Amino acid sequence: MNDKAMINAFTRSDFERLPATERALIARRERVLGPAYRLFYERPVEFVRGDGVWLHDRDGNAYLDAYNNVASVGHANPRVAAAMTEQATRLNTHTRYLNEALIDYAERLTGLFPSALSQVMFTCTGSEANDLALRIARARTGGTGVIVTSLAYHGVTTAVAEFSPSLGRNVPLGTHVRTVRPPLSGDASAGARFAADVEAAIADMLRHGIRPAMLLVDTIFSSDGVIADPPGFLIPAAAAIRAAGGLFVADEVQPGFGRTGDAMWGFVRHGVVPDMATLGKPMGNGYPIAAVVGRPDVFAEFGREVRYFNTFGGTPVAIAAANAVLDEIDDRKLMDNARDTGAYLRDGIDGLGHAAIGEVRGAGLFIGVELIDANGRPDAVLTTRVVNAMRDRRVLLSASGPDANVLKIRPPLVFDRANADLLIATLQDVLP
């Protein structure tokens, strides 16, 4: 997801410096998986076990995971694992049969959304959810045009890759796609500027005979460098796309399920109700379940014309995992924890007062830390060095943003203050 400091860090010279056993495993991996796969870090790491916020390597070393949001309620969560195991011993089949547990969960999930968003369609991944949202938007609007931010990541299907610019230059955007600058963090006029850019994109589409279908935004703008403030800046842009006959779609794959700390969904922070919201694998703590939640009138045209079916989307085991995730969020008050621990972590990083730290921003347990040089300019080289130095000290995080200089901190929701203290102390140690 545009994690440049991690994806581009492992080189052939790094390979030659690794122990022989690791070189052999990497060589086997390259032979069987091919060249498209990438490894994180200058020194790749192999994990064999997870536990809450910890990942353990073959030698028994524990790494603090401040990056992997997919394991939303913690690695190897006992409640989720037990729910999946119990259900797998009884039944696992598709949604063309009646299943009360599926309906119960659908009612529970939609009950967490504004009342207008009262229907849900299940998929396996966030990529599939965004692909489905595109199909629904086209059926609803009669348009094909898609507007996203300039470094957005929304998935890897053929259709979705065409509007995921963070995948890089070798994955060309579709001719029906327009990109806009992400809002400027903390800018009081961010909403007006973002809406003006959306309006300009709509006008350009219309000049080229393209009818707008949707504006799709990751509501924490994670690949664009983590942008949460000021709250409310999405309202004018949502109004602009609707005025043009398109839909406003909130990609909640990363900010959803309480991560921002102030609500279950990132769009709530902005006081806007989307026409659809897309969810991803944090929904099942990494088990492949995802969804599109939307208004019945938005789904109606697609439903009349298309017989939707997804063999693995919404199976009983997937629903069991998803129910257990909601139970964990509720019973352990993980949204409150995201709010409180996230604020503690942001304040602690900001309090380091280091000259290389620019803005520290975010919401809940989704934090971006800008690293800058002596002249206040983005410092991608330092960011890469810090990400790898943190890994060497067994703390895992990432980087994002147009200049690859924003540390991306996005741990499981069970991350606590002691974990935050360790991250802060380690960051202080590795900064020059």
C-alpha positions as CSV (number, residue, x, y, z in Angstrom):
1,M,0.0,0.0,0.0
2,N,2.6,2.5,-1.2
3,D,5.0,1.3,1.5
4,K,8.0,2.5,-0.5
5,A,10.5,2.6,2.3
6,M,9.8,-1.1,2.9
7,I,9.1,-2.5,-0.6
8,N,12.1,-0.9,-2.2
9,A,14.5,-1.5,0.6
10,F,15.7,-5.1,-0.1
11,T,18.4,-5.2,-2.7
12,R,20.8,-7.7,-4.2
13,S,23.6,-6.4,-2.1
14,D,21.5,-6.9,1.0
15,F,20.8,-10.4,-0.2
16,E,24.6,-11.2,-0.3
17,R,25.0,-10.1,3.3
18,L,22.3,-12.4,4.7
19,P,23.1,-15.8,6.4
20,A,23.3,-18.7,4.0
21,T,20.1,-20.3,5.4
22,E,18.1,-17.1,4.7
23,R,19.6,-16.7,1.2
24,A,18.6,-20.2,0.4
25,L,15.0,-19.6,1.5
26,I,14.8,-16.4,-0.5
27,A,16.1,-18.1,-3.6
28,R,13.5,-20.9,-3.3
29,R,10.8,-18.2,-2.8
30,E,11.9,-16.4,-5.9
31,R,12.0,-19.6,-8.0
32,V,8.5,-20.6,-7.1
33,L,6.7,-17.3,-6.6
34,G,8.3,-15.4,-9.5
35,P,9.5,-11.8,-9.7
36,A,6.3,-9.9,-8.8
37,Y,6.5,-10.5,-5.1
38,R,8.5,-8.1,-2.9
39,L,10.1,-8.5,0.6
40,F,10.0,-6.0,3.3
41,Y,13.1,-4.5,4.9
42,E,16.8,-4.7,4.1
43,R,16.9,-7.7,6.3
44,P,13.8,-9.8,5.6
45,V,12.2,-11.5,8.6
46,E,10.4,-14.8,8.8
47,F,7.6,-15.2,11.4
48,V,6.3,-18.5,12.7
49,R,3.9,-17.4,15.4
50,G,1.7,-14.4,16.4
51,D,0.2,-13.4,19.7
52,G,-1.7,-10.1,20.2
53,V,0.6,-7.3,19.2
54,W,3.6,-9.6,18.9
55,L,5.1,-11.6,16.0
56,H,7.7,-14.2,16.8
57,D,10.6,-15.4,14.5
58,R,12.1,-18.9,14.3
59,D,14.6,-18.0,17.0
60,G,11.9,-17.0,19.5
61,N,12.5,-13.3,19.2
62,A,9.4,-11.2,19.7
63,Y,8.7,-8.2,17.4
64,L,6.2,-5.4,18.3
65,D,3.8,-5.1,15.4
66,A,2.8,-1.5,14.8
67,Y,1.9,-2.1,11.2
68,N,-0.5,-5.0,10.5
69,N,-4.0,-3.7,10.9
70,V,-5.5,-6.8,9.2
71,A,-5.2,-8.7,12.5
72,S,-7.5,-6.0,13.9
73,V,-8.1,-7.6,17.3
74,G,-4.6,-9.2,17.6
75,H,-2.7,-12.0,16.0
76,A,-4.0,-15.5,16.8
77,N,-6.9,-14.0,18.7
78,P,-8.3,-16.9,20.8
79,R,-11.9,-15.9,20.6
80,V,-11.8,-15.5,16.8
81,A,-9.9,-18.8,16.4
82,A,-12.3,-20.7,18.6
83,A,-15.3,-19.3,16.8
84,M,-13.9,-20.3,13.4
85,T,-12.8,-23.8,14.6
86,E,-16.2,-24.5,16.1
87,Q,-18.1,-23.5,13.0
88,A,-15.7,-25.3,10.7
89,T,-16.5,-28.6,12.5
90,R,-20.2,-28.1,11.7
91,L,-20.8,-26.3,8.4
92,N,-19.1,-24.1,5.8
93,T,-21.0,-23.4,2.6
94,H,-22.2,-20.5,0.5
95,T,-24.9,-17.8,0.7
96,R,-27.4,-19.5,-1.7
97,Y,-28.7,-21.5,1.2
98,L,-30.6,-19.9,4.1
99,N,-28.4,-19.3,7.1
100,E,-29.7,-17.5,10.1
101,A,-26.2,-16.6,11.5
102,L,-25.5,-14.7,8.2
103,I,-28.7,-12.7,8.6
104,D,-28.0,-12.0,12.3
105,Y,-24.6,-10.7,11.5
106,A,-25.8,-8.6,8.5
107,E,-28.3,-7.0,10.8
108,R,-25.7,-6.5,13.5
109,L,-23.2,-5.0,11.0
110,T,-25.7,-2.6,9.3
111,G,-26.9,-1.5,12.8
112,L,-23.4,0.0,13.3
113,F,-24.0,2.3,10.3
114,P,-26.2,5.3,9.8
115,S,-29.8,4.1,9.2
116,A,-29.7,5.0,5.5
117,L,-27.0,2.3,4.9
118,S,-29.2,-0.7,5.7
119,Q,-28.1,-3.4,3.2
120,V,-24.8,-5.4,2.9
121,M,-23.3,-7.6,0.2
122,F,-20.4,-9.9,1.2
123,T,-17.1,-10.4,-0.6
124,C,-13.8,-12.0,0.5
125,T,-11.4,-9.0,0.3
126,G,-11.3,-5.2,0.2
127,S,-10.2,-5.4,-3.5
128,E,-13.4,-7.4,-4.3
129,A,-15.5,-5.0,-2.3
130,N,-14.2,-2.0,-4.2
131,D,-14.7,-3.9,-7.5
132,L,-18.3,-4.6,-6.5
133,A,-18.8,-1.0,-5.5
134,L,-17.7,0.1,-8.9
135,R,-20.2,-2.3,-10.6
136,I,-23.0,-1.1,-8.4
137,A,-22.1,2.6,-9.0
138,R,-22.1,2.1,-12.7
139,A,-25.5,0.4,-12.6
140,R,-26.9,3.1,-10.4
141,T,-25.5,6.2,-12.3
142,G,-25.1,5.0,-15.8
143,G,-21.6,6.5,-15.6
144,T,-18.1,4.9,-15.7
145,G,-15.8,7.7,-14.3
146,V,-14.0,7.2,-11.1
147,I,-12.2,9.9,-9.0
148,V,-9.5,8.9,-6.4
149,T,-6.7,10.7,-4.7
150,S,-3.3,10.9,-6.3
151,L,-1.6,8.1,-4.3
152,A,-4.6,6.0,-3.4
153,Y,-4.6,2.3,-2.9
154,H,-8.0,0.5,-3.3
155,G,-7.0,-3.0,-4.4
156,V,-5.5,-5.4,-7.0
157,T,-8.3,-6.7,-9.2
158,T,-7.9,-5.5,-12.8
159,A,-10.7,-3.0,-12.5
160,V,-9.6,-1.7,-9.1
161,A,-5.9,-1.5,-10.0
162,E,-6.9,0.9,-12.7
163,F,-7.8,3.4,-9.9
164,S,-5.1,2.5,-7.4
165,P,-2.2,4.9,-8.4
166,S,0.0,3.8,-5.5
167,L,0.6,0.6,-7.4
168,G,3.1,2.6,-9.5
169,R,3.7,3.7,-13.1
170,N,3.8,0.1,-14.4
171,V,0.1,-0.2,-13.6
172,P,-1.6,2.4,-15.8
173,L,-4.7,4.2,-14.7
174,G,-7.9,3.7,-16.7
175,T,-8.9,6.4,-19.2
176,H,-12.0,6.8,-17.1
177,V,-10.1,7.6,-14.0
178,R,-9.1,11.0,-12.7
179,T,-6.9,11.7,-9.7
180,V,-7.1,14.7,-7.3
181,R,-4.6,16.0,-4.7
182,P,-5.3,14.7,-1.2
183,P,-6.4,17.4,1.4
184,L,-3.7,19.2,3.2
185,S,-3.5,18.1,6.8
186,G,-4.8,20.7,9.2
187,D,-5.6,23.2,6.4
188,A,-8.8,25.1,7.4
189,S,-9.6,25.4,3.7
190,A,-9.0,21.7,3.0
191,G,-12.6,21.0,2.3
192,A,-13.1,23.7,-0.2
193,R,-9.8,23.0,-2.0
194,F,-10.5,19.3,-2.2
195,A,-14.0,19.9,-3.5
196,A,-12.7,22.3,-6.1
197,D,-10.3,19.6,-7.3
198,V,-13.1,17.1,-7.5
199,E,-15.2,19.5,-9.5
200,A,-12.3,20.1,-11.9
201,A,-11.9,16.3,-12.3
202,I,-15.6,16.0,-13.1
203,A,-15.4,18.8,-15.6
204,D,-12.5,17.1,-17.3
205,M,-14.4,13.8,-17.5
206,L,-17.4,15.5,-19.1
207,R,-15.2,17.2,-21.6
208,H,-14.0,13.8,-22.7
209,G,-17.5,12.3,-22.8
210,I,-17.1,10.4,-19.5
211,R,-20.0,10.4,-17.1
212,P,-19.0,10.3,-13.4
213,A,-19.9,7.1,-11.4
214,M,-18.2,7.6,-8.1
215,L,-15.7,9.5,-5.9
216,L,-13.9,6.8,-3.8
217,V,-11.7,7.8,-0.9
218,D,-9.9,6.0,1.9
219,T,-11.3,8.1,4.7
220,I,-7.9,8.2,6.6
221,F,-5.9,8.8,3.3
222,S,-3.4,6.2,4.4
223,S,-1.4,5.9,1.2
224,D,-1.4,9.7,0.8
225,G,0.4,10.1,4.0
226,V,-2.3,9.7,6.7
227,I,-4.6,12.7,6.7
228,A,-7.4,13.0,9.3
229,D,-7.8,16.7,10.0
230,P,-9.7,19.0,9.9
231,P,-12.8,16.9,10.6
232,G,-15.5,17.6,8.0
233,F,-13.4,18.3,5.0
234,L,-15.1,15.5,3.0
235,I,-18.5,17.2,3.1
236,P,-18.1,19.6,0.1
237,A,-16.5,16.9,-2.1
238,A,-19.3,14.5,-1.4
239,A,-21.8,17.2,-2.4
240,A,-19.8,17.9,-5.6
241,I,-19.9,14.3,-6.9
242,R,-23.5,13.9,-6.0
243,A,-24.4,17.1,-7.9
244,A,-22.7,15.6,-10.9
245,G,-24.9,12.4,-10.7
246,G,-22.2,10.2,-9.1
247,L,-21.9,8.5,-5.8
248,F,-19.7,9.1,-2.8
249,V,-18.0,5.8,-1.6
250,A,-16.0,5.5,1.6
251,D,-13.2,3.0,1.6
252,E,-13.2,1.8,5.2
253,V,-10.8,-1.1,4.7
254,Q,-8.1,0.5,6.8
255,P,-9.8,3.1,9.0
256,G,-12.9,1.0,9.8
257,F,-13.9,-1.1,12.8
258,G,-13.0,1.5,15.4
259,R,-9.5,2.2,14.4
260,T,-9.8,6.0,14.4
261,G,-11.0,5.9,18.0
262,D,-13.9,8.3,17.7
263,A,-16.3,6.1,15.7
264,M,-16.6,2.7,14.1
265,W,-16.0,4.3,10.6
266,G,-13.7,6.9,9.3
267,F,-16.4,8.8,7.4
268,V,-18.2,9.6,10.7
269,R,-15.3,11.8,11.6
270,H,-16.3,14.0,8.7
271,G,-20.0,14.2,9.4
272,V,-20.9,12.8,6.0
273,V,-22.9,9.7,5.2
274,P,-21.6,7.9,2.1
275,D,-23.8,6.2,-0.5
276,M,-21.7,3.0,0.0
277,A,-18.9,2.0,2.3
278,T,-16.4,-0.8,1.6
279,L,-14.9,-3.1,4.2
280,G,-11.9,-5.5,4.2
281,K,-10.2,-8.3,6.0
282,P,-9.9,-6.5,9.4
283,M,-13.6,-7.5,9.5
284,G,-12.6,-11.1,10.2
285,N,-9.2,-10.5,11.8
286,G,-7.5,-11.5,8.6
287,Y,-9.9,-14.3,7.7
288,P,-11.2,-13.5,4.1
289,I,-14.4,-11.7,4.7
290,A,-15.2,-8.2,3.4
291,A,-18.3,-6.3,2.3
292,V,-20.1,-3.4,0.7
293,V,-22.6,-1.6,2.9
294,G,-25.0,0.8,1.2
295,R,-28.4,2.3,0.7
296,P,-31.1,0.0,-0.7
297,D,-31.9,2.4,-3.5
298,V,-28.2,2.4,-4.6
299,F,-28.2,-1.4,-4.6
300,A,-31.6,-1.8,-6.3
301,E,-30.7,-1.4,-10.0
302,F,-27.7,-3.7,-9.7
303,G,-29.8,-6.3,-7.9
304,R,-32.5,-6.2,-10.5
305,E,-30.1,-6.8,-13.4
306,V,-27.4,-9.0,-11.9
307,R,-27.5,-12.3,-10.1
308,Y,-24.7,-11.7,-7.6
309,F,-22.9,-14.7,-6.2
310,N,-19.6,-15.2,-4.3
311,T,-18.8,-18.7,-3.3
312,F,-16.6,-17.8,-0.4
313,G,-18.0,-14.3,0.5
314,G,-20.0,-14.7,3.7
315,T,-19.5,-18.4,4.5
316,P,-20.5,-19.5,7.9
317,V,-16.9,-19.7,9.1
318,A,-16.3,-16.2,7.8
319,I,-19.4,-15.0,9.6
320,A,-18.3,-16.7,12.8
321,A,-14.9,-14.9,12.6
322,A,-16.6,-11.5,11.9
323,N,-19.0,-11.9,14.8
324,A,-16.1,-12.7,17.1
325,V,-14.3,-9.6,16.0
326,L,-17.3,-7.4,16.9
327,D,-17.5,-9.2,20.2
328,E,-13.9,-8.4,20.9
329,I,-14.2,-4.8,19.9
330,D,-17.3,-4.4,22.2
331,D,-16.2,-6.5,25.2
332,R,-12.6,-5.1,25.4
333,K,-13.7,-1.6,24.5
334,L,-11.1,-1.5,21.7
335,M,-12.5,1.6,20.1
336,D,-11.9,3.5,23.3
337,N,-8.5,2.0,23.5
338,A,-7.7,3.2,20.0
339,R,-8.8,6.7,21.0
340,D,-6.9,6.8,24.3
341,T,-3.7,4.8,23.4
342,G,-3.6,6.6,20.0
343,A,-3.6,10.0,21.6
344,Y,-1.0,8.9,24.1
345,L,1.2,7.6,21.3
346,R,0.9,10.7,19.2
347,D,1.6,13.0,22.2
348,G,4.6,10.8,23.1
349,I,6.1,11.0,19.6
350,D,5.5,14.7,19.3
351,G,7.0,15.1,22.8
352,L,10.3,13.7,21.6
353,G,10.9,17.2,20.1
354,H,13.4,15.8,17.6
355,A,14.4,18.1,14.7
356,A,13.7,15.4,12.2
357,I,10.1,15.0,13.2
358,G,7.7,17.3,11.4
359,E,4.0,16.9,11.8
360,V,2.6,14.0,13.9
361,R,-1.0,13.4,12.8
362,G,-3.8,10.9,12.6
363,A,-6.7,9.6,14.5
364,G,-6.8,6.8,17.1
365,L,-4.4,4.0,16.3
366,F,-3.7,5.3,12.8
367,I,-0.8,7.7,13.0
368,G,1.5,9.4,10.4
369,V,4.8,10.9,11.4
370,E,6.5,13.2,8.9
371,L,10.3,13.0,8.8
372,I,12.1,16.0,7.4
373,D,15.7,17.2,6.8
374,A,17.4,20.2,8.3
375,N,15.7,22.5,5.7
376,G,12.2,21.2,6.5
377,R,12.0,19.1,3.3
378,P,10.7,15.5,3.2
379,D,13.4,13.1,4.0
380,A,12.7,9.7,2.3
381,V,16.3,8.5,2.9
382,L,16.0,9.0,6.6
383,T,12.6,7.4,6.6
384,T,13.9,4.3,5.0
385,R,16.7,4.2,7.5
386,V,14.4,4.6,10.4
387,V,11.9,1.9,9.2
388,N,14.8,-0.6,8.8
389,A,16.5,0.4,12.1
390,M,13.2,-0.1,13.9
391,R,12.9,-3.5,12.4
392,D,16.4,-4.4,13.6
393,R,15.2,-3.4,17.1
394,R,12.2,-5.6,16.6
395,V,9.5,-2.9,16.1
396,L,7.6,-3.1,12.9
397,L,6.1,-0.1,11.1
398,S,6.0,1.3,7.5
399,A,6.1,4.4,5.5
400,S,3.8,6.2,3.0
401,G,3.0,9.5,1.4
402,P,3.9,11.1,-1.9
403,D,7.5,11.7,-0.8
404,A,7.8,8.3,1.1
405,N,8.7,10.3,4.3
406,V,5.7,9.5,6.5
407,L,6.1,6.8,9.1
408,K,2.8,4.8,9.0
409,I,1.8,3.4,12.4
410,R,-1.2,1.1,12.3
411,P,-1.1,-1.6,15.0
412,P,-3.7,-4.1,16.1
413,L,-6.4,-2.5,18.2
414,V,-5.1,-4.3,21.3
415,F,-2.0,-2.1,21.3
416,D,-1.6,-0.6,24.8
417,R,0.4,2.2,26.5
418,A,3.3,-0.1,27.4
419,N,3.5,-1.0,23.7
420,A,3.4,2.7,22.9
421,D,6.2,3.4,25.4
422,L,8.4,0.8,23.7
423,L,7.7,2.2,20.2
424,I,8.5,5.8,21.4
425,A,11.7,4.8,23.1
426,T,12.8,2.8,20.1
427,L,12.1,5.6,17.7
428,Q,14.0,8.0,20.0
429,D,17.0,5.6,19.9
430,V,17.1,5.2,16.1
431,L,16.6,8.9,15.1
432,P,20.0,10.5,14.4
